[in-house]
């Protein structure tokens, strides 16, 4: 059985990756709170609130999984949660680069 690693000897990614993931989760949660607080008279408001409830639950579950992963030092699980949070943020950027390259080539 190996002793637990000293946190001072962890690689730098061991400290910044959970922090970046938590910041992404907090940003997504701020968007959801903003959507909850927006006034609306739309008759489909009930469906929107149901979806927001689902998204809120998903974000809270991801935050809980991130906490468990950091607490138990499951680095692979931190990476899984990070990629689940980073993928939606990076997809529009990649699409923009693709469209810019297509436009630059004249196609």
Gaussian input, Z-matrix of N, CA and C with variables (Angstrom, degrees):
# hf/3-21g

backbone

0 1
 N
 C     1     B1
 C     2     B2     1     A1
 N     3     B3     2     A2     1     D1
 C     4     B4     3     A3     2     D2
 C     5     B5     4     A4     3     D3
 N     6     B6     5     A5     4     D4
 C     7     B7     6     A6     5     D5
 C     8     B8     7     A7     6     D6
 N     9     B9     8     A8     7     D7
 C    10    B10     9     A9     8     D8
 C    11    B11    10    A10     9     D9
 N    12    B12    11    A11    10    D10
 C    13    B13    12    A12    11    D11
 C    14    B14    13    A13    12    D12
 N    15    B15    14    A14    13    D13
 C    16    B16    15    A15    14    D14
 C    17    B17    16    A16    15    D15
 N    18    B18    17    A17    16    D16
 C    19    B19    18    A18    17    D17
 C    20    B20    19    A19    18    D18
 N    21    B21    20    A20    19    D19
 C    22    B22    21    A21    20    D20
 C    23    B23    22    A22    21    D21
 N    24    B24    23    A23    22    D22
 C    25    B25    24    A24    23    D23
 C    26    B26    25    A25    24    D24
 N    27    B27    26    A26    25    D25
 C    28    B28    27    A27    26    D26
 C    29    B29    28    A28    27    D27
 N    30    B30    29    A29    28    D28
 C    31    B31    30    A30    29    D29
 C    32    B32    31    A31    30    D30
 N    33    B33    32    A32    31    D31
 C    34    B34    33    A33    32    D32
 C    35    B35    34    A34    33    D33
 N    36    B36    35    A35    34    D34
 C    37    B37    36    A36    35    D35
 C    38    B38    37    A37    36    D36
 N    39    B39    38    A38    37    D37
 C    40    B40    39    A39    38    D38
 C    41    B41    40    A40    39    D39
 N    42    B42    41    A41    40    D40
 C    43    B43    42    A42    41    D41
 C    44    B44    43    A43    42    D42
 N    45    B45    44    A44    43    D43
 C    46    B46    45    A45    44    D44
 C    47    B47    46    A46    45    D45
 N    48    B48    47    A47    46    D46
 C    49    B49    48    A48    47    D47
 C    50    B50    49    A49    48    D48
 N    51    B51    50    A50    49    D49
 C    52    B52    51    A51    50    D50
 C    53    B53    52    A52    51    D51
 N    54    B54    53    A53    52    D52
 C    55    B55    54    A54    53    D53
 C    56    B56    55    A55    54    D54
 N    57    B57    56    A56    55    D55
 C    58    B58    57    A57    56    D56
 C    59    B59    58    A58    57    D57
 N    60    B60    59    A59    58    D58
 C    61    B61    60    A60    59    D59
 C    62    B62    61    A61    60    D60
 N    63    B63    62    A62    61    D61
 C    64    B64    63    A63    62    D62
 C    65    B65    64    A64    63    D63
 N    66    B66    65    A65    64    D64
 C    67    B67    66    A66    65    D65
 C    68    B68    67    A67    66    D66
 N    69    B69    68    A68    67    D67
 C    70    B70    69    A69    68    D68
 C    71    B71    70    A70    69    D69
 N    72    B72    71    A71    70    D70
 C    73    B73    72    A72    71    D71
 C    74    B74    73    A73    72    D72
 N    75    B75    74    A74    73    D73
 C    76    B76    75    A75    74    D74
 C    77    B77    76    A76    75    D75
 N    78    B78    77    A77    76    D76
 C    79    B79    78    A78    77    D77
 C    80    B80    79    A79    78    D78
 N    81    B81    80    A80    79    D79
 C    82    B82    81    A81    80    D80
 C    83    B83    82    A82    81    D81
 N    84    B84    83    A83    82    D82
 C    85    B85    84    A84    83    D83
 C    86    B86    85    A85    84    D84
 N    87    B87    86    A86    85    D85
 C    88    B88    87    A87    86    D86
 C    89    B89    88    A88    87    D87
 N    90    B90    89    A89    88    D88
 C    91    B91    90    A90    89    D89
 C    92    B92    91    A91    90    D90
 N    93    B93    92    A92    91    D91
 C    94    B94    93    A93    92    D92
 C    95    B95    94    A94    93    D93
 N    96    B96    95    A95    94    D94
 C    97    B97    96    A96    95    D95
 C    98    B98    97    A97    96    D96
 N    99    B99    98    A98    97    D97
 C   100   B100    99    A99    98    D98
 C   101   B101   100   A100    99    D99
 N   102   B102   101   A101   100   D100
 C   103   B103   102   A102   101   D101
 C   104   B104   103   A103   102   D102
 N   105   B105   104   A104   103   D103
 C   106   B106   105   A105   104   D104
 C   107   B107   106   A106   105   D105
 N   108   B108   107   A107   106   D106
 C   109   B109   108   A108   107   D107
 C   110   B110   109   A109   108   D108
 N   111   B111   110   A110   109   D109
 C   112   B112   111   A111   110   D110
 C   113   B113   112   A112   111   D111
 N   114   B114   113   A113   112   D112
 C   115   B115   114   A114   113   D113
 C   116   B116   115   A115   114   D114
 N   117   B117   116   A116   115   D115
 C   118   B118   117   A117   116   D116
 C   119   B119   118   A118   117   D117
 N   120   B120   119   A119   118   D118
 C   121   B121   120   A120   119   D119
 C   122   B122   121   A121   120   D120
 N   123   B123   122   A122   121   D121
 C   124   B124   123   A123   122   D122
 C   125   B125   124   A124   123   D123
 N   126   B126   125   A125   124   D124
 C   127   B127   126   A126   125   D125
 C   128   B128   127   A127   126   D126
 N   129   B129   128   A128   127   D127
 C   130   B130   129   A129   128   D128
 C   131   B131   130   A130   129   D129
 N   132   B132   131   A131   130   D130
 C   133   B133   132   A132   131   D131
 C   134   B134   133   A133   132   D132
 N   135   B135   134   A134   133   D133
 C   136   B136   135   A135   134   D134
 C   137   B137   136   A136   135   D135
 N   138   B138   137   A137   136   D136
 C   139   B139   138   A138   137   D137
 C   140   B140   139   A139   138   D138
 N   141   B141   140   A140   139   D139
 C   142   B142   141   A141   140   D140
 C   143   B143   142   A142   141   D141
 N   144   B144   143   A143   142   D142
 C   145   B145   144   A144   143   D143
 C   146   B146   145   A145   144   D144
 N   147   B147   146   A146   145   D145
 C   148   B148   147   A147   146   D146
 C   149   B149   148   A148   147   D147
 N   150   B150   149   A149   148   D148
 C   151   B151   150   A150   149   D149
 C   152   B152   151   A151   150   D150
 N   153   B153   152   A152   151   D151
 C   154   B154   153   A153   152   D152
 C   155   B155   154   A154   153   D153
 N   156   B156   155   A155   154   D154
 C   157   B157   156   A156   155   D155
 C   158   B158   157   A157   156   D156
 N   159   B159   158   A158   157   D157
 C   160   B160   159   A159   158   D158
 C   161   B161   160   A160   159   D159
 N   162   B162   161   A161   160   D160
 C   163   B163   162   A162   161   D161
 C   164   B164   163   A163   162   D162
 N   165   B165   164   A164   163   D163
 C   166   B166   165   A165   164   D164
 C   167   B167   166   A166   165   D165
 N   168   B168   167   A167   166   D166
 C   169   B169   168   A168   167   D167
 C   170   B170   169   A169   168   D168
 N   171   B171   170   A170   169   D169
 C   172   B172   171   A171   170   D170
 C   173   B173   172   A172   171   D171
 N   174   B174   173   A173   172   D172
 C   175   B175   174   A174   173   D173
 C   176   B176   175   A175   174   D174
 N   177   B177   176   A176   175   D175
 C   178   B178   177   A177   176   D176
 C   179   B179   178   A178   177   D177
 N   180   B180   179   A179   178   D178
 C   181   B181   180   A180   179   D179
 C   182   B182   181   A181   180   D180
 N   183   B183   182   A182   181   D181
 C   184   B184   183   A183   182   D182
 C   185   B185   184   A184   183   D183
 N   186   B186   185   A185   184   D184
 C   187   B187   186   A186   185   D185
 C   188   B188   187   A187   186   D186
 N   189   B189   188   A188   187   D187
 C   190   B190   189   A189   188   D188
 C   191   B191   190   A190   189   D189
 N   192   B192   191   A191   190   D190
 C   193   B193   192   A192   191   D191
 C   194   B194   193   A193   192   D192
 N   195   B195   194   A194   193   D193
 C   196   B196   195   A195   194   D194
 C   197   B197   196   A196   195   D195
 N   198   B198   197   A197   196   D196
 C   199   B199   198   A198   197   D197
 C   200   B200   199   A199   198   D198
 N   201   B201   200   A200   199   D199
 C   202   B202   201   A201   200   D200
 C   203   B203   202   A202   201   D201
 N   204   B204   203   A203   202   D202
 C   205   B205   204   A204   203   D203
 C   206   B206   205   A205   204   D204
 N   207   B207   206   A206   205   D205
 C   208   B208   207   A207   206   D206
 C   209   B209   208   A208   207   D207
 N   210   B210   209   A209   208   D208
 C   211   B211   210   A210   209   D209
 C   212   B212   211   A211   210   D210
 N   213   B213   212   A212   211   D211
 C   214   B214   213   A213   212   D212
 C   215   B215   214   A214   213   D213
 N   216   B216   215   A215   214   D214
 C   217   B217   216   A216   215   D215
 C   218   B218   217   A217   216   D216
 N   219   B219   218   A218   217   D217
 C   220   B220   219   A219   218   D218
 C   221   B221   220   A220   219   D219
 N   222   B222   221   A221   220   D220
 C   223   B223   222   A222   221   D221
 C   224   B224   223   A223   222   D222
 N   225   B225   224   A224   223   D223
 C   226   B226   225   A225   224   D224
 C   227   B227   226   A226   225   D225
 N   228   B228   227   A227   226   D226
 C   229   B229   228   A228   227   D227
 C   230   B230   229   A229   228   D228
 N   231   B231   230   A230   229   D229
 C   232   B232   231   A231   230   D230
 C   233   B233   232   A232   231   D231
 N   234   B234   233   A233   232   D232
 C   235   B235   234   A234   233   D233
 C   236   B236   235   A235   234   D234
 N   237   B237   236   A236   235   D235
 C   238   B238   237   A237   236   D236
 C   239   B239   238   A238   237   D237
 N   240   B240   239   A239   238   D238
 C   241   B241   240   A240   239   D239
 C   242   B242   241   A241   240   D240
 N   243   B243   242   A242   241   D241
 C   244   B244   243   A243   242   D242
 C   245   B245   244   A244   243   D243
 N   246   B246   245   A245   244   D244
 C   247   B247   246   A246   245   D245
 C   248   B248   247   A247   246   D246
 N   249   B249   248   A248   247   D247
 C   250   B250   249   A249   248   D248
 C   251   B251   250   A250   249   D249
 N   252   B252   251   A251   250   D250
 C   253   B253   252   A252   251   D251
 C   254   B254   253   A253   252   D252
 N   255   B255   254   A254   253   D253
 C   256   B256   255   A255   254   D254
 C   257   B257   256   A256   255   D255
 N   258   B258   257   A257   256   D256
 C   259   B259   258   A258   257   D257
 C   260   B260   259   A259   258   D258
 N   261   B261   260   A260   259   D259
 C   262   B262   261   A261   260   D260
 C   263   B263   262   A262   261   D261
 N   264   B264   263   A263   262   D262
 C   265   B265   264   A264   263   D263
 C   266   B266   265   A265   264   D264
 N   267   B267   266   A266   265   D265
 C   268   B268   267   A267   266   D266
 C   269   B269   268   A268   267   D267
 N   270   B270   269   A269   268   D268
 C   271   B271   270   A270   269   D269
 C   272   B272   271   A271   270   D270
 N   273   B273   272   A272   271   D271
 C   274   B274   273   A273   272   D272
 C   275   B275   274   A274   273   D273
 N   276   B276   275   A275   274   D274
 C   277   B277   276   A276   275   D275
 C   278   B278   277   A277   276   D276
 N   279   B279   278   A278   277   D277
 C   280   B280   279   A279   278   D278
 C   281   B281   280   A280   279   D279
 N   282   B282   281   A281   280   D280
 C   283   B283   282   A282   281   D281
 C   284   B284   283   A283   282   D282
 N   285   B285   284   A284   283   D283
 C   286   B286   285   A285   284   D284
 C   287   B287   286   A286   285   D285
 N   288   B288   287   A287   286   D286
 C   289   B289   288   A288   287   D287
 C   290   B290   289   A289   288   D288
 N   291   B291   290   A290   289   D289
 C   292   B292   291   A291   290   D290
 C   293   B293   292   A292   291   D291
 N   294   B294   293   A293   292   D292
 C   295   B295   294   A294   293   D293
 C   296   B296   295   A295   294   D294
 N   297   B297   296   A296   295   D295
 C   298   B298   297   A297   296   D296
 C   299   B299   298   A298   297   D297
 N   300   B300   299   A299   298   D298
 C   301   B301   300   A300   299   D299
 C   302   B302   301   A301   300   D300
 N   303   B303   302   A302   301   D301
 C   304   B304   303   A303   302   D302
 C   305   B305   304   A304   303   D303
 N   306   B306   305   A305   304   D304
 C   307   B307   306   A306   305   D305
 C   308   B308   307   A307   306   D306
 N   309   B309   308   A308   307   D307
 C   310   B310   309   A309   308   D308
 C   311   B311   310   A310   309   D309
 N   312   B312   311   A311   310   D310
 C   313   B313   312   A312   311   D311
 C   314   B314   313   A313   312   D312
 N   315   B315   314   A314   313   D313
 C   316   B316   315   A315   314   D314
 C   317   B317   316   A316   315   D315
 N   318   B318   317   A317   316   D316
 C   319   B319   318   A318   317   D317
 C   320   B320   319   A319   318   D318

   B1=1.4419
   B2=1.5311
   B3=1.3304
   B4=1.4578
   B5=1.5238
   B6=1.3121
   B7=1.4660
   B8=1.5271
   B9=1.3209
   B10=1.4661
   B11=1.5262
   B12=1.3081
   B13=1.4595
   B14=1.5156
   B15=1.3107
   B16=1.4533
   B17=1.5230
   B18=1.3369
   B19=1.4605
   B20=1.5266
   B21=1.3097
   B22=1.4625
   B23=1.5243
   B24=1.3166
   B25=1.4624
   B26=1.5288
   B27=1.3106
   B28=1.4635
   B29=1.5189
   B30=1.3313
   B31=1.4570
   B32=1.5256
   B33=1.3192
   B34=1.4642
   B35=1.5203
   B36=1.3268
   B37=1.4644
   B38=1.5173
   B39=1.3206
   B40=1.4538
   B41=1.5144
   B42=1.3317
   B43=1.4587
   B44=1.5152
   B45=1.3193
   B46=1.4620
   B47=1.5146
   B48=1.3101
   B49=1.4636
   B50=1.5263
   B51=1.3264
   B52=1.4696
   B53=1.5286
   B54=1.3276
   B55=1.4673
   B56=1.5237
   B57=1.3225
   B58=1.4691
   B59=1.5255
   B60=1.3194
   B61=1.4611
   B62=1.5205
   B63=1.3220
   B64=1.4643
   B65=1.5265
   B66=1.3220
   B67=1.4658
   B68=1.5262
   B69=1.3318
   B70=1.4637
   B71=1.5270
   B72=1.3314
   B73=1.4591
   B74=1.5293
   B75=1.3299
   B76=1.4597
   B77=1.5285
   B78=1.3248
   B79=1.4628
   B80=1.5293
   B81=1.3344
   B82=1.4623
   B83=1.5255
   B84=1.3286
   B85=1.4562
   B86=1.5309
   B87=1.3388
   B88=1.4690
   B89=1.5218
   B90=1.3143
   B91=1.4671
   B92=1.5256
   B93=1.3254
   B94=1.4645
   B95=1.5264
   B96=1.3275
   B97=1.4754
   B98=1.5264
   B99=1.3248
   B100=1.4607
   B101=1.5367
   B102=1.3140
   B103=1.4693
   B104=1.5235
   B105=1.3342
   B106=1.4673
   B107=1.5274
   B108=1.3418
   B109=1.4639
   B110=1.5260
   B111=1.3123
   B112=1.4629
   B113=1.5260
   B114=1.3399
   B115=1.4638
   B116=1.5249
   B117=1.3068
   B118=1.4566
   B119=1.5231
   B120=1.3208
   B121=1.4626
   B122=1.5248
   B123=1.3028
   B124=1.4560
   B125=1.5318
   B126=1.3271
   B127=1.4604
   B128=1.5276
   B129=1.3147
   B130=1.4632
   B131=1.5200
   B132=1.3201
   B133=1.4654
   B134=1.5331
   B135=1.3288
   B136=1.4648
   B137=1.5175
   B138=1.3402
   B139=1.4633
   B140=1.5286
   B141=1.3291
   B142=1.4609
   B143=1.5288
   B144=1.3224
   B145=1.4663
   B146=1.5236
   B147=1.3169
   B148=1.4573
   B149=1.5203
   B150=1.3255
   B151=1.4593
   B152=1.5220
   B153=1.3324
   B154=1.4655
   B155=1.5242
   B156=1.3210
   B157=1.4693
   B158=1.5128
   B159=1.3349
   B160=1.4654
   B161=1.5331
   B162=1.3146
   B163=1.4671
   B164=1.5324
   B165=1.3276
   B166=1.4658
   B167=1.5248
   B168=1.3186
   B169=1.4636
   B170=1.5269
   B171=1.3248
   B172=1.4598
   B173=1.5356
   B174=1.3268
   B175=1.4625
   B176=1.5265
   B177=1.3231
   B178=1.4643
   B179=1.5261
   B180=1.3281
   B181=1.4698
   B182=1.5302
   B183=1.3277
   B184=1.4721
   B185=1.5247
   B186=1.3357
   B187=1.4601
   B188=1.5257
   B189=1.3230
   B190=1.4628
   B191=1.5188
   B192=1.3269
   B193=1.4641
   B194=1.5261
   B195=1.3339
   B196=1.4602
   B197=1.5211
   B198=1.3160
   B199=1.4589
   B200=1.5263
   B201=1.3383
   B202=1.4708
   B203=1.5271
   B204=1.3276
   B205=1.4682
   B206=1.5260
   B207=1.3202
   B208=1.4692
   B209=1.5226
   B210=1.3120
   B211=1.4698
   B212=1.5282
   B213=1.3502
   B214=1.4628
   B215=1.5295
   B216=1.3383
   B217=1.4723
   B218=1.5282
   B219=1.2960
   B220=1.4640
   B221=1.5283
   B222=1.3150
   B223=1.4581
   B224=1.5265
   B225=1.3065
   B226=1.4643
   B227=1.5265
   B228=1.3271
   B229=1.4631
   B230=1.5310
   B231=1.3249
   B232=1.4661
   B233=1.5234
   B234=1.3337
   B235=1.4641
   B236=1.5294
   B237=1.3263
   B238=1.4702
   B239=1.5290
   B240=1.3269
   B241=1.4657
   B242=1.5300
   B243=1.3307
   B244=1.4654
   B245=1.5184
   B246=1.3312
   B247=1.4653
   B248=1.5199
   B249=1.3303
   B250=1.4705
   B251=1.5297
   B252=1.3232
   B253=1.4662
   B254=1.5288
   B255=1.3119
   B256=1.4662
   B257=1.5172
   B258=1.3082
   B259=1.4720
   B260=1.5280
   B261=1.3496
   B262=1.4739
   B263=1.5254
   B264=1.3281
   B265=1.4637
   B266=1.5271
   B267=1.3275
   B268=1.4643
   B269=1.5234
   B270=1.3102
   B271=1.4615
   B272=1.5315
   B273=1.3452
   B274=1.4768
   B275=1.5271
   B276=1.3280
   B277=1.4547
   B278=1.5267
   B279=1.3322
   B280=1.4667
   B281=1.5226
   B282=1.3238
   B283=1.4655
   B284=1.5284
   B285=1.3297
   B286=1.4576
   B287=1.5206
   B288=1.3193
   B289=1.4675
   B290=1.5234
   B291=1.3353
   B292=1.4675
   B293=1.5276
   B294=1.3304
   B295=1.4669
   B296=1.5137
   B297=1.3183
   B298=1.4613
   B299=1.5247
   B300=1.3202
   B301=1.4675
   B302=1.5287
   B303=1.3178
   B304=1.4754
   B305=1.5171
   B306=1.3399
   B307=1.4579
   B308=1.5395
   B309=1.3392
   B310=1.4568
   B311=1.5202
   B312=1.3318
   B313=1.4698
   B314=1.5153
   B315=1.3071
   B316=1.4725
   B317=1.5160
   B318=1.3187
   B319=1.4665
   B320=1.4362
   A1=108.43
   A2=116.33
   A3=120.21
   A4=109.71
   A5=116.92
   A6=119.52
   A7=110.24
   A8=117.86
   A9=119.42
   A10=110.74
   A11=114.16
   A12=119.21
   A13=110.33
   A14=114.86
   A15=120.53
   A16=108.73
   A17=116.88
   A18=119.71
   A19=112.06
   A20=117.81
   A21=120.05
   A22=111.25
   A23=117.86
   A24=121.19
   A25=112.62
   A26=117.65
   A27=119.91
   A28=109.68
   A29=116.44
   A30=118.33
   A31=110.08
   A32=115.44
   A33=119.47
   A34=112.37
   A35=118.40
   A36=120.36
   A37=111.35
   A38=116.94
   A39=120.21
   A40=112.76
   A41=117.09
   A42=120.41
   A43=112.55
   A44=117.74
   A45=118.42
   A46=113.27
   A47=119.32
   A48=120.48
   A49=112.48
   A50=119.85
   A51=117.95
   A52=112.83
   A53=117.11
   A54=119.66
   A55=111.31
   A56=116.91
   A57=120.65
   A58=110.02
   A59=116.40
   A60=120.17
   A61=110.59
   A62=117.01
   A63=120.16
   A64=111.16
   A65=117.54
   A66=120.25
   A67=111.72
   A68=117.14
   A69=120.09
   A70=110.98
   A71=116.72
   A72=120.09
   A73=111.17
   A74=117.08
   A75=120.54
   A76=111.39
   A77=117.57
   A78=120.80
   A79=110.73
   A80=116.88
   A81=119.81
   A82=110.63
   A83=116.44
   A84=120.30
   A85=110.52
   A86=118.15
   A87=120.85
   A88=111.21
   A89=117.06
   A90=120.58
   A91=110.05
   A92=117.06
   A93=120.45
   A94=110.47
   A95=117.37
   A96=120.60
   A97=109.91
   A98=116.78
   A99=120.40
   A100=110.47
   A101=116.96
   A102=120.15
   A103=111.08
   A104=117.96
   A105=120.63
   A106=110.57
   A107=116.57
   A108=120.75
   A109=113.54
   A110=118.77
   A111=120.08
   A112=110.39
   A113=116.47
   A114=119.53
   A115=110.64
   A116=115.57
   A117=119.70
   A118=109.32
   A119=115.10
   A120=121.03
   A121=109.97
   A122=115.96
   A123=121.64
   A124=109.98
   A125=118.17
   A126=119.37
   A127=113.56
   A128=117.47
   A129=120.55
   A130=111.77
   A131=117.07
   A132=121.70
   A133=111.60
   A134=117.19
   A135=120.80
   A136=112.52
   A137=116.57
   A138=119.47
   A139=110.37
   A140=116.52
   A141=119.98
   A142=110.57
   A143=117.00
   A144=119.85
   A145=111.33
   A146=117.47
   A147=120.07
   A148=111.91
   A149=115.72
   A150=119.80
   A151=110.63
   A152=116.72
   A153=119.86
   A154=111.23
   A155=116.44
   A156=119.08
   A157=111.33
   A158=116.37
   A159=121.03
   A160=111.10
   A161=117.02
   A162=121.03
   A163=110.25
   A164=117.05
   A165=120.43
   A166=110.48
   A167=116.43
   A168=120.40
   A169=110.88
   A170=117.27
   A171=121.34
   A172=111.10
   A173=117.08
   A174=120.14
   A175=111.35
   A176=117.09
   A177=119.79
   A178=111.24
   A179=117.03
   A180=120.43
   A181=109.98
   A182=117.50
   A183=119.97
   A184=111.41
   A185=117.12
   A186=119.90
   A187=110.54
   A188=117.03
   A189=119.95
   A190=112.44
   A191=116.25
   A192=120.14
   A193=110.19
   A194=117.06
   A195=120.26
   A196=110.38
   A197=117.50
   A198=120.70
   A199=111.00
   A200=116.57
   A201=120.20
   A202=110.16
   A203=116.99
   A204=120.30
   A205=111.16
   A206=117.05
   A207=119.80
   A208=109.97
   A209=116.65
   A210=120.79
   A211=111.37
   A212=116.84
   A213=120.29
   A214=112.72
   A215=116.26
   A216=123.09
   A217=112.97
   A218=115.66
   A219=121.91
   A220=107.78
   A221=114.85
   A222=121.01
   A223=112.17
   A224=118.28
   A225=121.38
   A226=110.48
   A227=117.46
   A228=120.42
   A229=110.74
   A230=116.62
   A231=119.85
   A232=109.41
   A233=116.80
   A234=120.43
   A235=111.59
   A236=117.53
   A237=120.84
   A238=110.07
   A239=116.56
   A240=119.62
   A241=110.01
   A242=117.31
   A243=120.34
   A244=111.17
   A245=117.22
   A246=119.16
   A247=112.11
   A248=117.02
   A249=118.95
   A250=110.79
   A251=116.79
   A252=120.65
   A253=112.09
   A254=117.26
   A255=120.91
   A256=112.80
   A257=118.25
   A258=121.10
   A259=112.59
   A260=119.89
   A261=118.13
   A262=113.21
   A263=117.67
   A264=119.90
   A265=111.55
   A266=117.80
   A267=121.31
   A268=113.60
   A269=118.58
   A270=121.57
   A271=112.62
   A272=120.43
   A273=118.27
   A274=112.57
   A275=117.97
   A276=120.94
   A277=110.49
   A278=116.62
   A279=120.45
   A280=110.74
   A281=116.84
   A282=119.63
   A283=110.44
   A284=117.13
   A285=120.53
   A286=112.28
   A287=116.96
   A288=120.52
   A289=110.10
   A290=116.78
   A291=120.70
   A292=110.51
   A293=117.03
   A294=119.86
   A295=111.57
   A296=117.96
   A297=121.17
   A298=110.77
   A299=117.45
   A300=121.07
   A301=109.90
   A302=116.92
   A303=119.81
   A304=111.31
   A305=116.27
   A306=120.29
   A307=109.98
   A308=117.10
   A309=121.01
   A310=111.52
   A311=116.64
   A312=120.32
   A313=111.84
   A314=116.86
   A315=120.38
   A316=112.96
   A317=117.32
   A318=120.15
   A319=110.98
   D1=130.58
   D2=-178.05
   D3=-93.45
   D4=144.31
   D5=177.92
   D6=-72.16
   D7=156.24
   D8=178.63
   D9=-64.31
   D10=145.57
   D11=-179.30
   D12=-71.62
   D13=147.80
   D14=176.75
   D15=-73.34
   D16=133.13
   D17=-176.57
   D18=-66.10
   D19=-24.50
   D20=178.53
   D21=-71.38
   D22=-22.10
   D23=-179.14
   D24=-95.15
   D25=-0.48
   D26=179.48
   D27=-66.38
   D28=149.72
   D29=175.18
   D30=-64.81
   D31=158.06
   D32=-175.24
   D33=-60.74
   D34=-29.82
   D35=178.85
   D36=-64.48
   D37=-22.71
   D38=179.11
   D39=-67.74
   D40=-20.03
   D41=178.56
   D42=-100.67
   D43=-39.06
   D44=-174.64
   D45=-83.82
   D46=-28.89
   D47=-177.07
   D48=-63.72
   D49=-48.29
   D50=175.80
   D51=-63.34
   D52=-32.94
   D53=179.37
   D54=-67.54
   D55=-43.28
   D56=178.38
   D57=-64.86
   D58=-41.68
   D59=178.88
   D60=-63.07
   D61=-42.28
   D62=178.28
   D63=-64.63
   D64=-37.33
   D65=177.09
   D66=-65.52
   D67=-40.76
   D68=176.06
   D69=-62.15
   D70=-44.55
   D71=177.84
   D72=-61.66
   D73=-41.07
   D74=178.77
   D75=-64.80
   D76=-38.90
   D77=178.23
   D78=-65.14
   D79=-44.05
   D80=177.14
   D81=-62.69
   D82=-39.50
   D83=-179.59
   D84=-66.53
   D85=-36.21
   D86=176.29
   D87=-62.91
   D88=-39.34
   D89=177.43
   D90=-63.85
   D91=-40.86
   D92=179.58
   D93=-66.62
   D94=-41.46
   D95=178.04
   D96=-63.15
   D97=-40.85
   D98=176.73
   D99=-61.35
   D100=-41.90
   D101=179.08
   D102=-66.85
   D103=-39.01
   D104=176.77
   D105=-61.45
   D106=-38.66
   D107=-174.01
   D108=-82.35
   D109=-13.23
   D110=-176.43
   D111=-70.88
   D112=132.07
   D113=179.37
   D114=-75.71
   D115=146.78
   D116=-179.81
   D117=-156.63
   D118=145.52
   D119=173.53
   D120=-113.94
   D121=12.57
   D122=-179.14
   D123=-64.30
   D124=135.23
   D125=178.71
   D126=-67.04
   D127=-16.85
   D128=178.73
   D129=-92.24
   D130=17.02
   D131=-179.38
   D132=-59.77
   D133=-35.31
   D134=179.62
   D135=-62.38
   D136=-41.04
   D137=177.45
   D138=-66.70
   D139=-38.51
   D140=178.60
   D141=-64.75
   D142=-40.02
   D143=178.56
   D144=-66.45
   D145=-36.12
   D146=175.76
   D147=-63.47
   D148=-42.73
   D149=178.19
   D150=-65.48
   D151=-42.20
   D152=178.38
   D153=-63.50
   D154=-35.28
   D155=175.60
   D156=-63.43
   D157=-41.38
   D158=177.80
   D159=-63.82
   D160=-44.27
   D161=-179.85
   D162=-66.40
   D163=-40.85
   D164=177.84
   D165=-60.96
   D166=-44.59
   D167=178.40
   D168=-61.87
   D169=-44.19
   D170=179.09
   D171=-60.58
   D172=-43.46
   D173=179.67
   D174=-65.44
   D175=-39.41
   D176=178.12
   D177=-66.92
   D178=-37.50
   D179=177.15
   D180=-65.84
   D181=-43.76
   D182=177.81
   D183=-62.38
   D184=-39.08
   D185=177.19
   D186=-64.86
   D187=-39.07
   D188=177.17
   D189=-65.88
   D190=-41.48
   D191=178.02
   D192=-64.71
   D193=-39.15
   D194=177.01
   D195=-62.51
   D196=-43.14
   D197=179.16
   D198=-61.83
   D199=-45.04
   D200=179.15
   D201=-63.75
   D202=-40.50
   D203=-179.24
   D204=-64.32
   D205=-41.09
   D206=179.05
   D207=-70.57
   D208=-41.61
   D209=-177.35
   D210=-64.67
   D211=-39.67
   D212=-178.66
   D213=-94.30
   D214=3.54
   D215=179.87
   D216=57.34
   D217=43.59
   D218=174.24
   D219=-92.68
   D220=89.00
   D221=-174.89
   D222=-61.34
   D223=-39.33
   D224=-179.35
   D225=-63.23
   D226=-34.57
   D227=-179.95
   D228=-72.53
   D229=-34.29
   D230=174.79
   D231=-62.57
   D232=-41.81
   D233=178.52
   D234=-64.56
   D235=-38.91
   D236=178.73
   D237=-62.65
   D238=-47.03
   D239=179.54
   D240=-65.04
   D241=-39.18
   D242=178.04
   D243=-59.39
   D244=-47.86
   D245=-178.42
   D246=-68.60
   D247=-31.19
   D248=175.43
   D249=-66.87
   D250=-29.57
   D251=178.57
   D252=-86.93
   D253=-35.13
   D254=-175.71
   D255=-79.28
   D256=-30.49
   D257=-175.98
   D258=-56.54
   D259=-50.18
   D260=179.18
   D261=-63.98
   D262=-27.80
   D263=179.20
   D264=-76.57
   D265=-32.08
   D266=-176.51
   D267=-87.97
   D268=-23.16
   D269=-176.57
   D270=-60.50
   D271=-47.78
   D272=178.62
   D273=-63.62
   D274=-33.72
   D275=178.22
   D276=-63.97
   D277=-44.83
   D278=179.47
   D279=-64.07
   D280=-39.46
   D281=178.13
   D282=-64.28
   D283=-39.39
   D284=178.10
   D285=-63.63
   D286=-40.73
   D287=177.29
   D288=-63.91
   D289=-43.22
   D290=178.97
   D291=-60.42
   D292=-46.14
   D293=-179.76
   D294=-66.73
   D295=-35.17
   D296=177.63
   D297=-65.69
   D298=-42.08
   D299=178.63
   D300=-65.34
   D301=-42.45
   D302=178.06
   D303=-62.12
   D304=-41.48
   D305=179.83
   D306=-66.43
   D307=-39.23
   D308=-178.50
   D309=-66.11
   D310=-32.18
   D311=179.32
   D312=-81.82
   D313=-8.14
   D314=177.50
   D315=84.64
   D316=17.56
   D317=-176.49
   D318=-108.21

